[in-house]
Amino acid sequence: MSLMDIHKRIVKEEEKYFKDFRSYAVMIRDIASRLLGDNDLEVIVFGSVVKNKAIPGVSDIDILIVSSKVPLKPRLQAELRVKILRELGDLLAPFEIHFATPEIYRKWYKKMIDKSIVIKG
């Protein structure tokens, strides 16, 4: 199998996430809400997918989970990220999952994100 064949397979596998990113964001919200025990958390989709500039096989889908209950330590965030992707059914899904408390969101992410879709609990 050539590198081009591998890339084509990756693109084909990832296309479903890019075509239906909103539904997957809702699923991620539901999973994160249950794992964190926070029915009020928000999921914010941002980046190239929201701007219609994403390229399956090259781009990722940026997801920001905003909750007062998100872990602050990187290792705990990584563990939560893996749990979410495992429950989604694909550890290699092209989601770049970020975490922020409401305060971190207001102080940093809100200033950096120019276009987004907010999915509330």
C-alpha positions in Angstrom: 0.0 0.0 0.0 1.5 3.4 -1.0 1.4 6.6 1.0 -1.1 8.0 -1.4 -3.4 5.0 -0.8 -3.1 5.5 3.0 -3.9 9.2 2.6 -6.9 8.4 0.5 -8.2 5.9 3.1 -7.7 8.5 5.9 -9.6 11.1 3.9 -12.4 8.7 3.2 -12.7 7.8 6.9 -12.6 11.4 8.0 -15.1 12.9 5.5 -18.1 11.8 7.6 -16.9 13.9 10.6 -16.4 17.0 8.4 -19.8 16.6 6.6 -21.7 16.2 9.9 -19.5 18.0 12.4 -22.5 19.6 14.2 -24.0 16.2 15.0 -20.7 15.0 16.3 -20.3 18.1 18.4 -23.7 17.4 20.0 -22.5 13.9 20.7 -19.3 15.2 22.2 -21.3 17.6 24.3 -23.5 14.9 25.6 -20.6 12.6 26.4 -18.6 15.4 28.1 -21.6 16.5 30.1 -22.1 13.0 31.5 -18.4 12.4 32.2 -18.0 15.8 33.9 -21.4 15.8 35.6 -22.2 19.3 34.1 -25.5 19.7 32.2 -24.7 23.4 31.6 -21.4 23.0 29.7 -21.0 24.5 26.3 -19.3 23.0 23.3 -17.9 25.6 20.9 -16.8 24.5 17.4 -14.3 26.9 15.8 -11.5 27.0 13.2 -11.4 26.0 9.6 -14.5 23.7 9.7 -16.7 26.6 10.8 -15.2 28.8 8.1 -15.8 26.1 5.4 -12.0 25.9 4.8 -11.4 22.4 6.3 -9.7 19.7 4.3 -10.4 16.1 5.4 -7.1 14.3 5.9 -5.3 17.6 6.6 -7.4 19.7 8.9 -8.8 18.9 12.3 -12.1 19.9 13.9 -11.5 22.2 16.8 -13.9 21.6 19.7 -13.8 23.7 22.9 -15.5 22.3 26.0 -16.3 25.1 28.4 -17.2 24.1 31.9 -16.4 25.0 35.5 -15.7 21.2 35.9 -13.0 20.7 33.3 -9.8 19.4 34.6 -6.9 21.9 34.6 -4.0 19.5 34.6 -2.9 18.4 31.1 -2.7 14.7 32.0 -6.3 14.8 33.2 -7.4 16.7 30.1 -5.7 14.0 28.0 -7.4 11.2 29.8 -10.8 13.0 29.4 -10.1 13.5 25.7 -9.4 9.8 25.2 -12.6 8.9 27.1 -14.6 11.2 24.9 -13.1 9.8 21.7 -13.5 6.2 22.9 -17.2 6.8 23.6 -17.5 8.4 20.2 -16.2 5.2 18.8 -13.0 6.4 17.1 -9.8 7.3 19.0 -8.4 8.7 15.7 -11.3 10.9 14.9 -10.0 14.3 13.7 -11.2 16.3 16.7 -8.8 18.6 18.5 -10.6 18.8 21.8 -9.7 21.9 24.0 -10.9 22.5 27.5 -11.5 25.8 29.3 -13.3 27.0 32.4 -15.7 29.9 31.8 -13.0 32.3 33.1 -10.3 31.0 30.8 -12.8 31.1 27.9 -13.5 34.8 28.6 -9.9 35.8 29.2 -8.3 33.9 26.3 -10.4 31.9 23.8 -13.2 34.4 23.3 -10.6 37.0 22.1 -8.9 34.5 19.8 -11.9 32.9 18.2 -13.4 35.0 15.4 -16.1 32.6 14.2 -17.8 29.8 16.0 -20.9 27.6 16.6 -22.0 27.2 20.2 -23.8 24.1 21.3 -25.4 24.4 24.7 -26.5 21.7 27.1 
